[in-house]
Amino acid sequence: MFGAGGAVHPGCAALHAVFDGWDEAEFERRMARANATFQQLGITFTVYGDSRGAERLIPFDPIPRVIPGPEWATIEAGIRQRIRALNLFLHDVYHERRVLADGVIPTALVLGGAGYQRHMAGVDVPRGIYTHISGIDVIRDVDGRLLVLEDNVRTPSGISYVLENRDVTTRIMPDLFAGTTVRPVTHYPELLLSTLRHVAPAGARDPVIVILTPGVFNSAYFEHSFLARRMGVPLVEGRDLTVRDGRVYMRTTRGQERVDVIYRRIDDDILDPLAFRTDSILGVPGLFFAYRSGNVTLVNAIGNGIADDKVIYRFVPDLIRYYLGEEPVLGQVETYLPLVPEDMHFIEQHAGDLVFKSANESGGYGMLIGPQSTRDQRDSYLARMRANPRGYLAQRTISLSRAPCWVDGGIEGRHVDLRPFALYGEDVVLIPGGLTRVALTRGSLVVNSSQGGGTKDTWVTGNG
């Protein structure tokens, strides 16, 4: 909201003027209304293993994060470019494997990755689209550079908070919008439904679409039910579906109805006990056979985990150049791989300055921030790296940009990131803005809700 000299950025002037006139009592009154609204709507998330209870309200900050139109245009162009490259990469590694033969990425890193699904080799997906729904995490560093922090092209979550944050902000603080041009986000469910229809199997004129959820105890169940309501499609569990003659059917009060598109919110390994984990009770026996036969579309595609593997992340700029013949629009964080001897030497010499990550964890788990850790913690992590070099990586510590937040009766700066959501149907489209996540703990760089982070409304200003 403020430049280095303390002046308010021009795009934030109207917003700043409103907040400058509020006292502590006014902030607290508005926050009470916001929390009551979230409670009434049941906008919750689950932290697994938390002894304080299964569900809680996600912390909400009332001060919107403003992104000027020109900056958003750069973010949008960079994400569209990145998703196209990752989609081409996925098709390639499950078909010709040109990128491996040409030495752009070491073969062992791809075929040895936990997210690589050998079952998908040679499988053609409808319209060649793997990355139907993506959430790409973007940050701004202290030098003002826009950087991709990580890619999420398996089952990215958080879009429901984007829509509900805007709805709650509009309800409890309508005066904020005076004098601003904030681009809308509420049309996302319609865009999503259009995307799902577009990728239906050939011959499905009026495709039947469902959302497949693990059930009410899943951390993102609110989002699953929210999207099903907004799109007007059934929310089903694995027990509601059956496969017969290579086609998927849904049990209804009218009998069995054929299903054409499944927006699945469950992981690859539990989708089908006949093809993946045999102990899965959440999946659908025979689902992979129906998928491989082209009789049902799964959104997102099986096997996308290799594209958002944090080790593969290091090579995404090379993938953009290889597949698109373009220079990356967005930068990314400098990354070091234990598999590379000179990288491992650098990691050992600079452990106190780096962030350590597990290649296949998410939600802030499996991470150690070097400057905030002890020598024993770093030594333990380095030992795990040496034992399983493919499973870990290290990155430069990035000081995320900050945004003003209402904390403990006052306004303080807190570190933020941004997760824009993109849909790949007829084209790659983004809703303007995304999920701004906030590291509410003073000094923390971890924005994940499972690690104590919160969210705020994200405004893209200007016409577009």
C-alpha positions as a Markdown table, in Angstrom:
| # | Residue | x | y | z |
|---|---|---|---|---|
| 1 | Met | 0.0 | 0.0 | 0.0 |
| 2 | Phe | 3.0 | 2.3 | 0.6 |
| 3 | Gly | 6.1 | 3.0 | -1.3 |
| 4 | Ala | 9.6 | 3.0 | 0.1 |
| 5 | Gly | 9.3 | 6.7 | 1.1 |
| 6 | Gly | 6.0 | 6.1 | 2.9 |
| 7 | Ala | 3.8 | 7.7 | 0.3 |
| 8 | Val | 0.5 | 5.9 | -0.5 |
| 9 | His | 0.5 | 4.1 | -3.9 |
| 10 | Pro | -1.9 | 5.9 | -6.2 |
| 11 | Gly | -4.1 | 2.8 | -6.7 |
| 12 | Cys | -4.6 | 2.6 | -3.0 |
| 13 | Ala | -5.4 | 6.2 | -2.2 |
| 14 | Ala | -9.2 | 5.8 | -2.1 |
| 15 | Leu | -8.9 | 2.7 | 0.1 |
| 16 | His | -6.4 | 4.4 | 2.4 |
| 17 | Ala | -8.7 | 7.4 | 2.8 |
| 18 | Val | -11.5 | 5.2 | 4.2 |
| 19 | Phe | -9.4 | 3.2 | 6.6 |
| 20 | Asp | -7.6 | 6.4 | 7.8 |
| 21 | Gly | -11.0 | 7.6 | 9.1 |
| 22 | Trp | -11.7 | 4.4 | 11.1 |
| 23 | Asp | -10.8 | 4.1 | 14.8 |
| 24 | Glu | -10.2 | 0.8 | 16.7 |
| 25 | Ala | -13.8 | 0.4 | 17.6 |
| 26 | Glu | -14.9 | 0.7 | 14.0 |
| 27 | Phe | -12.4 | -2.0 | 12.9 |
| 28 | Glu | -13.5 | -4.3 | 15.7 |
| 29 | Arg | -17.2 | -3.8 | 14.8 |
| 30 | Arg | -16.6 | -4.7 | 11.2 |
| 31 | Met | -14.4 | -7.7 | 12.1 |
| 32 | Ala | -17.1 | -9.0 | 14.4 |
| 33 | Arg | -19.6 | -8.9 | 11.5 |
| 34 | Ala | -17.1 | -10.6 | 9.2 |
| 35 | Asn | -16.5 | -13.4 | 11.7 |
| 36 | Ala | -20.2 | -13.9 | 12.3 |
| 37 | Thr | -20.8 | -14.1 | 8.5 |
| 38 | Phe | -18.0 | -16.7 | 8.1 |
| 39 | Gln | -19.5 | -18.7 | 11.0 |
| 40 | Gln | -23.1 | -18.6 | 9.6 |
| 41 | Leu | -21.9 | -19.7 | 6.2 |
| 42 | Gly | -19.8 | -22.5 | 7.6 |
| 43 | Ile | -16.6 | -21.2 | 5.9 |
| 44 | Thr | -14.1 | -23.4 | 7.7 |
| 45 | Phe | -11.0 | -25.6 | 7.1 |
| 46 | Thr | -9.6 | -28.6 | 8.9 |
| 47 | Val | -6.1 | -28.9 | 10.4 |
| 48 | Tyr | -5.3 | -32.6 | 10.7 |
| 49 | Gly | -3.9 | -33.7 | 14.0 |
| 50 | Asp | -5.0 | -30.5 | 15.8 |
| 51 | Ser | -6.2 | -31.4 | 19.3 |
| 52 | Arg | -8.3 | -28.2 | 19.5 |
| 53 | Gly | -10.9 | -29.5 | 17.1 |
| 54 | Ala | -11.4 | -30.6 | 13.5 |
| 55 | Glu | -12.7 | -27.4 | 12.1 |
| 56 | Arg | -12.0 | -23.7 | 12.5 |
| 57 | Leu | -12.7 | -20.4 | 10.8 |
| 58 | Ile | -9.9 | -19.3 | 8.5 |
| 59 | Pro | -8.5 | -16.0 | 9.8 |
| 60 | Phe | -9.7 | -13.1 | 7.7 |
| 61 | Asp | -8.1 | -9.7 | 7.4 |
| 62 | Pro | -10.4 | -6.8 | 6.4 |
| 63 | Ile | -7.9 | -4.6 | 4.6 |
| 64 | Pro | -7.9 | -5.7 | 0.9 |
| 65 | Arg | -4.7 | -6.2 | -1.0 |
| 66 | Val | -4.6 | -4.0 | -4.1 |
| 67 | Ile | -3.0 | -5.0 | -7.4 |
| 68 | Pro | -2.9 | -2.3 | -10.1 |
| 69 | Gly | -4.1 | -3.4 | -13.6 |
| 70 | Pro | -0.7 | -3.2 | -15.3 |
| 71 | Glu | 0.9 | -5.4 | -12.7 |
| 72 | Trp | -1.9 | -7.9 | -13.0 |
| 73 | Ala | -1.4 | -8.0 | -16.7 |
| 74 | Thr | 2.2 | -9.2 | -16.2 |
| 75 | Ile | 1.1 | -11.8 | -13.6 |
| 76 | Glu | -1.7 | -13.0 | -16.0 |
| 77 | Ala | 0.6 | -13.3 | -19.0 |
| 78 | Gly | 3.3 | -15.1 | -17.0 |
| 79 | Ile | 0.9 | -17.7 | -15.5 |
| 80 | Arg | -0.8 | -18.4 | -18.9 |
| 81 | Gln | 2.7 | -19.0 | -20.4 |
| 82 | Arg | 3.7 | -21.2 | -17.5 |
| 83 | Ile | 0.5 | -23.4 | -17.6 |
| 84 | Arg | 0.8 | -23.9 | -21.4 |
| 85 | Ala | 4.4 | -25.1 | -21.0 |
| 86 | Leu | 3.6 | -27.4 | -18.1 |
| 87 | Asn | 0.7 | -28.9 | -20.1 |
| 88 | Leu | 3.0 | -29.6 | -23.0 |
| 89 | Phe | 5.5 | -31.1 | -20.6 |
| 90 | Leu | 2.9 | -33.5 | -19.2 |
| 91 | His | 1.8 | -34.6 | -22.6 |
| 92 | Asp | 5.4 | -35.1 | -23.7 |
| 93 | Val | 6.6 | -37.2 | -20.6 |
| 94 | Tyr | 3.6 | -39.5 | -21.0 |
| 95 | His | 4.1 | -39.9 | -24.7 |
| 96 | Glu | 7.2 | -39.1 | -26.8 |
| 97 | Arg | 9.5 | -38.0 | -24.0 |
| 98 | Arg | 11.3 | -35.6 | -26.3 |
| 99 | Val | 12.2 | -33.4 | -23.4 |
| 100 | Leu | 14.1 | -36.2 | -21.8 |
| 101 | Ala | 15.8 | -37.4 | -25.0 |
| 102 | Asp | 17.0 | -33.8 | -25.6 |
| 103 | Gly | 18.5 | -33.6 | -22.1 |
| 104 | Val | 16.4 | -30.6 | -20.9 |
| 105 | Ile | 15.6 | -32.5 | -17.7 |
| 106 | Pro | 17.5 | -35.5 | -16.4 |
| 107 | Thr | 15.4 | -38.6 | -17.1 |
| 108 | Ala | 15.8 | -40.0 | -13.6 |
| 109 | Leu | 14.3 | -36.9 | -12.1 |
| 110 | Val | 11.1 | -37.3 | -14.0 |
| 111 | Leu | 10.7 | -41.1 | -14.1 |
| 112 | Gly | 11.8 | -41.3 | -10.5 |
| 113 | Gly | 9.5 | -38.6 | -9.2 |
| 114 | Ala | 6.7 | -39.6 | -6.8 |
| 115 | Gly | 4.2 | -37.8 | -8.9 |
| 116 | Tyr | 5.0 | -39.6 | -12.1 |
| 117 | Gln | 2.3 | -42.2 | -12.9 |
| 118 | Arg | 3.5 | -44.9 | -15.1 |
| 119 | His | -0.1 | -46.0 | -15.8 |
| 120 | Met | -0.5 | -42.7 | -17.8 |
| 121 | Ala | 2.1 | -43.6 | -20.4 |
| 122 | Gly | 0.4 | -43.5 | -23.8 |
| 123 | Val | -2.9 | -42.4 | -22.4 |
| 124 | Asp | -4.6 | -39.7 | -24.5 |
| 125 | Val | -6.6 | -37.2 | -22.4 |
| 126 | Pro | -9.5 | -35.2 | -23.9 |
| 127 | Arg | -8.3 | -32.2 | -26.0 |
| 128 | Gly | -4.8 | -32.9 | -24.8 |
| 129 | Ile | -5.5 | -30.8 | -21.6 |
| 130 | Tyr | -4.0 | -32.0 | -18.3 |
| 131 | Thr | -3.9 | -28.8 | -16.3 |
| 132 | His | -7.5 | -27.8 | -16.3 |
| 133 | Ile | -7.4 | -26.0 | -13.0 |
| 134 | Ser | -4.2 | -24.5 | -11.6 |
| 135 | Gly | -3.2 | -22.4 | -8.7 |
| 136 | Ile | 0.2 | -20.8 | -9.2 |
| 137 | Asp | 1.7 | -19.1 | -6.1 |
| 138 | Val | 3.3 | -15.7 | -6.9 |
| 139 | Ile | 5.3 | -13.5 | -4.6 |
| 140 | Arg | 7.0 | -10.1 | -4.8 |
| 141 | Asp | 10.5 | -9.9 | -3.3 |
| 142 | Val | 12.3 | -6.9 | -1.7 |
| 143 | Asp | 13.5 | -5.7 | -5.1 |
| 144 | Gly | 10.0 | -5.6 | -6.5 |
| 145 | Arg | 10.4 | -8.6 | -8.7 |
| 146 | Leu | 7.4 | -10.9 | -9.3 |
| 147 | Leu | 8.4 | -14.5 | -8.8 |
| 148 | Val | 6.6 | -17.8 | -9.0 |
| 149 | Leu | 7.0 | -19.6 | -5.7 |
| 150 | Glu | 5.5 | -22.9 | -6.7 |
| 151 | Asp | 3.0 | -24.6 | -9.1 |
| 152 | Asn | -0.1 | -26.4 | -8.0 |
| 153 | Val | -1.7 | -28.4 | -10.9 |
| 154 | Arg | -3.0 | -31.5 | -9.1 |
| 155 | Thr | -6.0 | -30.5 | -6.9 |
| 156 | Pro | -5.3 | -26.8 | -6.0 |
| 157 | Ser | -7.6 | -25.4 | -3.3 |
| 158 | Gly | -8.6 | -22.0 | -2.0 |
| 159 | Ile | -10.9 | -20.6 | -4.7 |
| 160 | Ser | -13.9 | -20.7 | -2.4 |
| 161 | Tyr | -12.1 | -18.3 | 0.0 |
| 162 | Val | -11.5 | -15.9 | -3.0 |
| 163 | Leu | -15.2 | -15.7 | -3.7 |
| 164 | Glu | -16.3 | -15.6 | -0.1 |
| 165 | Asn | -13.7 | -13.0 | 0.9 |
| 166 | Arg | -15.1 | -10.7 | -1.8 |
| 167 | Asp | -18.7 | -11.5 | -0.7 |
| 168 | Val | -18.0 | -10.7 | 2.9 |
| 169 | Thr | -16.0 | -7.6 | 2.1 |
| 170 | Thr | -18.9 | -6.3 | 0.0 |
| 171 | Arg | -21.4 | -7.1 | 2.7 |
| 172 | Ile | -19.7 | -5.6 | 5.7 |
| 173 | Met | -17.6 | -2.8 | 4.1 |
| 174 | Pro | -19.5 | -1.6 | 1.0 |
| 175 | Asp | -18.1 | 1.9 | 1.6 |
| 176 | Leu | -14.6 | 0.6 | 0.6 |
| 177 | Phe | -15.6 | 0.3 | -3.0 |
| 178 | Ala | -16.5 | 4.0 | -3.5 |
| 179 | Gly | -14.0 | 5.7 | -5.9 |
| 180 | Thr | -12.4 | 2.4 | -7.0 |
| 181 | Thr | -12.8 | 0.2 | -10.0 |
| 182 | Val | -12.4 | -3.3 | -8.7 |
| 183 | Arg | -12.6 | -6.1 | -11.2 |
| 184 | Pro | -15.2 | -8.9 | -10.4 |
| 185 | Val | -14.4 | -12.5 | -9.4 |
| 186 | Thr | -17.9 | -13.9 | -8.8 |
| 187 | His | -18.1 | -15.4 | -12.3 |
| 188 | Tyr | -15.6 | -18.1 | -11.5 |
| 189 | Pro | -18.2 | -20.9 | -11.1 |
| 190 | Glu | -19.6 | -20.2 | -14.5 |
| 191 | Leu | -16.1 | -20.2 | -16.0 |
| 192 | Leu | -15.3 | -23.5 | -14.3 |
| 193 | Leu | -18.5 | -25.1 | -15.5 |
| 194 | Ser | -17.8 | -24.0 | -19.0 |
| 195 | Thr | -14.3 | -25.5 | -18.7 |
| 196 | Leu | -15.6 | -28.8 | -17.5 |
| 197 | Arg | -18.1 | -29.0 | -20.3 |
| 198 | His | -15.4 | -28.2 | -22.9 |
| 199 | Val | -13.3 | -31.2 | -21.9 |
| 200 | Ala | -16.1 | -33.7 | -21.8 |
| 201 | Pro | -15.5 | -36.9 | -23.9 |
| 202 | Ala | -16.3 | -36.7 | -27.6 |
| 203 | Gly | -20.0 | -37.4 | -28.2 |
| 204 | Ala | -21.2 | -36.1 | -24.8 |
| 205 | Arg | -23.6 | -33.4 | -26.0 |
| 206 | Asp | -25.0 | -32.4 | -22.6 |
| 207 | Pro | -22.3 | -33.8 | -20.3 |
| 208 | Val | -23.2 | -34.9 | -16.8 |
| 209 | Ile | -20.6 | -33.4 | -14.4 |
| 210 | Val | -19.9 | -34.3 | -10.7 |
| 211 | Ile | -17.5 | -33.2 | -8.0 |
| 212 | Leu | -15.8 | -36.2 | -6.3 |
| 213 | Thr | -15.0 | -35.5 | -2.7 |
| 214 | Pro | -13.3 | -37.7 | 0.0 |
| 215 | Gly | -16.1 | -36.7 | 2.3 |
| 216 | Val | -17.0 | -34.3 | 5.1 |
| 217 | Phe | -13.8 | -34.9 | 7.1 |
| 218 | Asn | -11.6 | -33.6 | 4.3 |
| 219 | Ser | -9.8 | -30.3 | 5.0 |
| 220 | Ala | -11.3 | -28.6 | 1.9 |
| 221 | Tyr | -14.8 | -30.1 | 2.1 |
| 222 | Phe | -16.4 | -26.7 | 2.5 |
| 223 | Glu | -14.9 | -25.8 | -0.9 |
| 224 | His | -16.1 | -29.0 | -2.5 |
| 225 | Ser | -19.7 | -28.4 | -1.4 |
| 226 | Phe | -19.5 | -24.7 | -2.2 |
| 227 | Leu | -18.5 | -25.2 | -5.8 |
| 228 | Ala | -21.1 | -28.0 | -6.3 |
| 229 | Arg | -23.8 | -25.6 | -5.1 |
| 230 | Arg | -22.5 | -22.7 | -7.2 |
| 231 | Met | -22.3 | -24.8 | -10.4 |
| 232 | Gly | -25.5 | -26.8 | -9.7 |
| 233 | Val | -23.8 | -30.2 | -10.1 |
| 234 | Pro | -23.9 | -33.2 | -7.8 |
| 235 | Leu | -21.3 | -33.6 | -5.0 |
| 236 | Val | -20.5 | -37.4 | -4.8 |
| 237 | Glu | -18.3 | -39.7 | -2.9 |
| 238 | Gly | -16.7 | -42.8 | -4.3 |
| 239 | Arg | -19.5 | -45.0 | -3.0 |
| 240 | Asp | -22.0 | -43.1 | -5.2 |
| 241 | Leu | -20.2 | -44.1 | -8.4 |
| 242 | Thr | -19.8 | -47.4 | -10.1 |
| 243 | Val | -18.2 | -48.6 | -13.3 |
| 244 | Arg | -20.0 | -50.9 | -15.8 |
| 245 | Asp | -18.7 | -51.8 | -19.3 |
| 246 | Gly | -16.0 | -49.2 | -19.1 |
| 247 | Arg | -18.4 | -46.3 | -18.3 |
| 248 | Val | -19.0 | -44.5 | -15.0 |
| 249 | Tyr | -22.5 | -44.3 | -13.5 |
| 250 | Met | -23.9 | -42.3 | -10.6 |
| 251 | Arg | -26.6 | -43.7 | -8.3 |
| 252 | Thr | -29.6 | -41.4 | -8.1 |
| 253 | Thr | -33.2 | -41.6 | -6.9 |
| 254 | Arg | -34.1 | -42.1 | -10.5 |
| 255 | Gly | -31.7 | -45.0 | -11.0 |
| 256 | Gln | -28.2 | -45.0 | -12.5 |
| 257 | Glu | -27.1 | -42.0 | -14.6 |
| 258 | Arg | -24.0 | -41.9 | -16.8 |
| 259 | Val | -21.2 | -39.5 | -15.7 |
| 260 | Asp | -19.1 | -37.8 | -18.3 |
| 261 | Val | -16.8 | -35.4 | -16.3 |
| 262 | Ile | -15.5 | -35.9 | -12.8 |
| 263 | Tyr | -13.9 | -32.9 | -11.1 |
| 264 | Arg | -12.1 | -35.0 | -8.6 |
| 265 | Arg | -10.8 | -33.6 | -5.3 |
| 266 | Ile | -9.0 | -36.8 | -4.2 |
| 267 | Asp | -5.4 | -37.8 | -4.9 |
| 268 | Asp | -4.2 | -40.1 | -7.7 |
| 269 | Asp | -3.3 | -43.0 | -5.4 |
| 270 | Ile | -6.7 | -43.4 | -3.9 |
| 271 | Leu | -8.8 | -42.9 | -7.1 |
| 272 | Asp | -9.1 | -46.5 | -8.1 |
| 273 | Pro | -8.1 | -49.5 | -5.8 |
| 274 | Leu | -7.8 | -51.7 | -8.9 |
| 275 | Ala | -5.1 | -49.5 | -10.5 |
| 276 | Phe | -3.5 | -47.7 | -7.5 |
| 277 | Arg | -3.6 | -48.3 | -3.8 |
| 278 | Thr | -5.6 | -51.5 | -3.2 |
| 279 | Asp | -6.6 | -50.4 | 0.3 |
| 280 | Ser | -8.5 | -47.3 | -0.9 |
| 281 | Ile | -12.1 | -47.1 | 0.3 |
| 282 | Leu | -12.6 | -43.6 | -1.1 |
| 283 | Gly | -12.1 | -44.3 | -4.8 |
| 284 | Val | -14.1 | -46.1 | -7.5 |
| 285 | Pro | -13.0 | -49.6 | -8.7 |
| 286 | Gly | -12.5 | -49.6 | -12.5 |
| 287 | Leu | -12.4 | -45.8 | -12.8 |
| 288 | Phe | -8.9 | -45.7 | -14.4 |
| 289 | Phe | -10.1 | -48.2 | -17.1 |
| 290 | Ala | -13.0 | -46.0 | -17.9 |
| 291 | Tyr | -10.7 | -43.0 | -18.0 |
| 292 | Arg | -8.1 | -44.7 | -20.2 |
| 293 | Ser | -10.8 | -45.8 | -22.5 |
| 294 | Gly | -11.9 | -42.2 | -23.1 |
| 295 | Asn | -15.3 | -42.7 | -21.6 |
| 296 | Val | -14.9 | -40.2 | -18.8 |
| 297 | Thr | -12.8 | -37.1 | -18.2 |
| 298 | Leu | -11.0 | -36.6 | -14.9 |
| 299 | Val | -10.2 | -33.0 | -13.9 |
| 300 | Asn | -7.3 | -32.6 | -13.3 |
| 301 | Ala | -5.6 | -35.4 | -15.2 |
| 302 | Ile | -4.0 | -38.3 | -13.4 |
| 303 | Gly | -0.2 | -37.9 | -13.1 |
| 304 | Asn | 0.0 | -34.1 | -12.9 |
| 305 | Gly | 2.1 | -34.4 | -9.7 |
| 306 | Ile | 5.3 | -34.6 | -11.8 |
| 307 | Ala | 4.6 | -31.1 | -13.2 |
| 308 | Asp | 4.3 | -29.4 | -9.8 |
| 309 | Asp | 7.1 | -31.5 | -8.1 |
| 310 | Lys | 9.3 | -29.0 | -6.4 |
| 311 | Val | 12.4 | -30.5 | -7.9 |
| 312 | Ile | 11.0 | -30.1 | -11.5 |
| 313 | Tyr | 10.2 | -26.5 | -10.6 |
| 314 | Arg | 13.8 | -25.7 | -11.0 |
| 315 | Phe | 13.5 | -26.5 | -14.7 |
| 316 | Val | 10.3 | -24.7 | -15.6 |
| 317 | Pro | 12.0 | -21.7 | -17.2 |
| 318 | Asp | 13.8 | -24.2 | -19.5 |
| 319 | Leu | 10.5 | -25.9 | -20.3 |
| 320 | Ile | 9.1 | -22.5 | -21.3 |
| 321 | Arg | 12.0 | -21.9 | -23.7 |
| 322 | Tyr | 11.9 | -25.5 | -25.0 |
| 323 | Tyr | 8.2 | -25.9 | -25.7 |
| 324 | Leu | 7.2 | -22.3 | -26.4 |
| 325 | Gly | 10.4 | -20.7 | -27.7 |
| 326 | Glu | 9.8 | -17.8 | -25.3 |
| 327 | Glu | 11.6 | -16.2 | -22.4 |
| 328 | Pro | 9.8 | -16.6 | -19.1 |
| 329 | Val | 7.6 | -13.6 | -18.2 |
| 330 | Leu | 7.9 | -14.3 | -14.5 |
| 331 | Gly | 11.0 | -15.2 | -12.6 |
| 332 | Gln | 11.3 | -17.8 | -9.9 |
| 333 | Val | 13.3 | -18.5 | -6.7 |
| 334 | Glu | 16.8 | -19.8 | -7.1 |
| 335 | Thr | 16.7 | -23.5 | -6.3 |
| 336 | Tyr | 19.4 | -26.0 | -5.3 |
| 337 | Leu | 19.2 | -29.8 | -5.7 |
| 338 | Pro | 21.0 | -32.3 | -3.4 |
| 339 | Leu | 21.3 | -34.6 | -6.5 |
| 340 | Val | 23.8 | -32.1 | -8.0 |
| 341 | Pro | 27.1 | -32.3 | -6.2 |
| 342 | Glu | 28.0 | -28.6 | -6.5 |
| 343 | Asp | 24.4 | -27.7 | -5.3 |
| 344 | Met | 24.8 | -30.0 | -2.3 |
| 345 | His | 28.1 | -28.4 | -1.4 |
| 346 | Phe | 26.5 | -25.0 | -1.6 |
| 347 | Ile | 23.6 | -26.2 | 0.6 |
| 348 | Glu | 25.9 | -27.5 | 3.3 |
| 349 | Gln | 28.0 | -24.3 | 3.3 |
| 350 | His | 25.0 | -21.9 | 3.4 |
| 351 | Ala | 22.4 | -24.0 | 5.3 |
| 352 | Gly | 21.6 | -21.2 | 7.8 |
| 353 | Asp | 20.5 | -18.9 | 4.9 |
| 354 | Leu | 18.3 | -21.3 | 2.9 |
| 355 | Val | 14.8 | -22.7 | 3.0 |
| 356 | Phe | 14.6 | -26.5 | 2.9 |
| 357 | Lys | 11.6 | -28.2 | 1.4 |
| 358 | Ser | 10.3 | -31.7 | 0.7 |
| 359 | Ala | 9.8 | -32.3 | -3.0 |
| 360 | Asn | 6.2 | -33.6 | -2.6 |
| 361 | Glu | 4.8 | -32.0 | 0.5 |
| 362 | Ser | 2.3 | -29.1 | 0.5 |
| 363 | Gly | 0.6 | -26.8 | 3.0 |
| 364 | Gly | 3.9 | -25.7 | 4.6 |
| 365 | Tyr | 4.7 | -29.2 | 5.8 |
| 366 | Gly | 8.1 | -30.7 | 5.4 |
| 367 | Met | 9.7 | -27.3 | 5.4 |
| 368 | Leu | 12.5 | -25.8 | 7.4 |
| 369 | Ile | 13.5 | -22.1 | 7.3 |
| 370 | Gly | 17.2 | -21.9 | 7.9 |
| 371 | Pro | 17.5 | -18.5 | 9.5 |
| 372 | Gln | 14.8 | -19.5 | 12.0 |
| 373 | Ser | 16.2 | -22.9 | 12.8 |
| 374 | Thr | 18.8 | -24.4 | 15.1 |
| 375 | Arg | 22.0 | -26.0 | 14.1 |
| 376 | Asp | 20.7 | -29.4 | 15.2 |
| 377 | Gln | 17.5 | -29.0 | 13.1 |
| 378 | Arg | 19.6 | -28.1 | 10.0 |
| 379 | Asp | 22.0 | -31.0 | 10.6 |
| 380 | Ser | 19.0 | -33.4 | 10.9 |
| 381 | Tyr | 17.5 | -32.0 | 7.6 |
| 382 | Leu | 20.8 | -32.3 | 5.8 |
| 383 | Ala | 21.1 | -35.9 | 6.9 |
| 384 | Arg | 17.6 | -36.6 | 5.4 |
| 385 | Met | 18.8 | -34.9 | 2.2 |
| 386 | Arg | 21.8 | -37.1 | 1.9 |
| 387 | Ala | 19.8 | -40.2 | 2.5 |
| 388 | Asn | 17.1 | -39.3 | -0.1 |
| 389 | Pro | 18.5 | -36.6 | -2.4 |
| 390 | Arg | 15.6 | -36.8 | -4.9 |
| 391 | Gly | 13.1 | -36.1 | -2.2 |
| 392 | Tyr | 14.4 | -32.6 | -1.1 |
| 393 | Leu | 15.6 | -29.3 | -2.3 |
| 394 | Ala | 16.8 | -25.9 | -0.9 |
| 395 | Gln | 16.0 | -22.4 | -2.0 |
| 396 | Arg | 17.2 | -18.9 | -1.3 |
| 397 | Thr | 15.3 | -17.3 | 1.6 |
| 398 | Ile | 13.0 | -14.7 | 0.0 |
| 399 | Ser | 11.6 | -11.9 | 2.1 |
| 400 | Leu | 8.0 | -11.7 | 0.8 |
| 401 | Ser | 6.4 | -8.3 | 0.3 |
| 402 | Arg | 4.1 | -7.1 | 3.0 |
| 403 | Ala | 0.6 | -5.7 | 3.2 |
| 404 | Pro | -1.1 | -3.8 | 6.0 |
| 405 | Cys | -3.3 | -6.1 | 8.3 |
| 406 | Trp | -5.5 | -5.5 | 11.3 |
| 407 | Val | -3.7 | -7.4 | 14.1 |
| 408 | Asp | -4.3 | -7.1 | 17.9 |
| 409 | Gly | -6.1 | -3.8 | 17.7 |
| 410 | Gly | -3.7 | -2.1 | 15.3 |
| 411 | Ile | -2.5 | -2.1 | 11.7 |
| 412 | Glu | 0.8 | -3.8 | 11.1 |
| 413 | Gly | 2.6 | -5.1 | 8.0 |
| 414 | Arg | 2.5 | -8.9 | 7.4 |
| 415 | His | 4.1 | -11.0 | 4.7 |
| 416 | Val | 1.8 | -12.1 | 1.9 |
| 417 | Asp | 1.7 | -14.2 | -1.3 |
| 418 | Leu | -0.8 | -14.6 | -4.0 |
| 419 | Arg | -2.4 | -17.7 | -5.6 |
| 420 | Pro | -4.2 | -16.8 | -8.8 |
| 421 | Phe | -6.5 | -19.5 | -10.2 |
| 422 | Ala | -6.4 | -20.4 | -13.9 |
| 423 | Leu | -8.8 | -22.5 | -16.0 |
| 424 | Tyr | -7.7 | -24.3 | -19.2 |
| 425 | Gly | -10.6 | -25.0 | -21.5 |
| 426 | Glu | -10.9 | -23.3 | -24.9 |
| 427 | Asp | -8.1 | -21.1 | -23.7 |
| 428 | Val | -6.2 | -20.4 | -20.5 |
| 429 | Val | -8.2 | -17.8 | -18.5 |
| 430 | Leu | -7.8 | -16.3 | -15.0 |
| 431 | Ile | -10.1 | -14.5 | -12.8 |
| 432 | Pro | -8.5 | -11.1 | -11.8 |
| 433 | Gly | -6.9 | -11.4 | -8.4 |
| 434 | Gly | -6.8 | -14.7 | -6.5 |
| 435 | Leu | -6.2 | -15.8 | -2.9 |
| 436 | Thr | -3.9 | -13.5 | -0.9 |
| 437 | Arg | -2.6 | -15.5 | 2.0 |
| 438 | Val | -1.1 | -13.7 | 5.0 |
| 439 | Ala | 1.5 | -14.8 | 7.5 |
| 440 | Leu | -0.3 | -13.4 | 10.5 |
| 441 | Thr | 2.5 | -14.3 | 13.0 |
| 442 | Arg | 4.9 | -11.4 | 13.3 |
| 443 | Gly | 8.0 | -12.1 | 11.3 |
| 444 | Ser | 6.8 | -15.3 | 9.8 |
| 445 | Leu | 7.1 | -16.2 | 6.1 |
| 446 | Val | 4.7 | -19.1 | 6.3 |
| 447 | Val | 1.3 | -18.1 | 4.9 |
| 448 | Asn | -0.5 | -21.5 | 4.8 |
| 449 | Ser | -3.7 | -21.7 | 6.8 |
| 450 | Ser | -2.6 | -25.0 | 8.2 |
| 451 | Gln | 0.4 | -23.2 | 9.7 |
| 452 | Gly | -1.5 | -20.2 | 11.2 |
| 453 | Gly | -1.9 | -18.1 | 8.1 |
| 454 | Gly | -5.0 | -16.1 | 7.1 |
| 455 | Thr | -6.5 | -14.6 | 3.9 |
| 456 | Lys | -7.7 | -11.2 | 2.6 |
| 457 | Asp | -9.7 | -10.0 | -0.3 |
| 458 | Thr | -7.6 | -9.3 | -3.4 |
| 459 | Trp | -8.5 | -6.3 | -5.7 |
| 460 | Val | -7.3 | -5.9 | -9.2 |
| 461 | Thr | -8.1 | -2.3 | -10.1 |
| 462 | Gly | -8.7 | -0.7 | -13.4 |
| 463 | Asn | -10.7 | -1.8 | -16.4 |
| 464 | Gly | -9.7 | -5.0 | -18.3 |
